[in-house]
Amino acid sequence: MNQPLVRIGWAVFIFSLLYHGWVGLRSVFMDYAKPLWVRFLVGTISTLAFLGMSIWTILILFNIS
């Protein structure tokens, strides 16, 4: 983990995984959450959660304190 290319590889993998999860959840919410306000609320919460996980990943991988 001390080599920059390894960290970048892990970052690409984790961001791809997070993006895949976000797209999957968004599809489920759009299919099954019928009221618009519920869809918006759940979508906003999940987007903020995935954004937080992305920031957390950057902090961990690149030792930013």
N, C-alpha and C positions, 0 to 999 in steps of 0.2 A: 504493500500500500504506500510505500514511500516514493514510488516512481510516478511522475505526473501522468504518463500514459495509462497506467493502471487506474488511477483515480478518474481520469476522463472516461475510460471504458466503463467503470462502475456507474458513473454519473449518467452516461447514455443509457445503460441498461435500466437503471432505476427510474429515470424520467420516462423511458418507453413503457415500463411497467405501470407507472402512475397514469400516463396518458391513456393506456389501454383500459385501465380500471375506470377512469373518468368517462371515457366514451361508452363503455358498457353500462355503467350506472345511469348515464344520461339517457341512453336508449330505453332502459327499463322504466325510468321515471316518465319519459315521454309516452310510453305505451300504456302504463298502468295508473299513473296519477292523472285523473281526469280533470278535476277543477284546476283552473289556470293558476290560482294563487298557491295551491299546494305544490304544483309542478315548479313554480318559480321559487318558492321557499326551499324545497328540498334540493333543487338544482343549485341554488345559491349557497346553501350550507355545504353541499358536497364539493362545489368548486372551491370554496374557501378552505375546506379540509385538505383537498389535494394540493392547493397552493401552499398551505402550511407545511405539508409533508415535503414538498419540493424545496422550500426554504430550509427546512430541517436537514434534508439531504446535503445541500450545499454546505451548510455549517459543519456537518460531520465530516464530509469527504475532504474539505479543504481547510480544516482546522481553524475556522473563523470563530473567534470568541467575542 
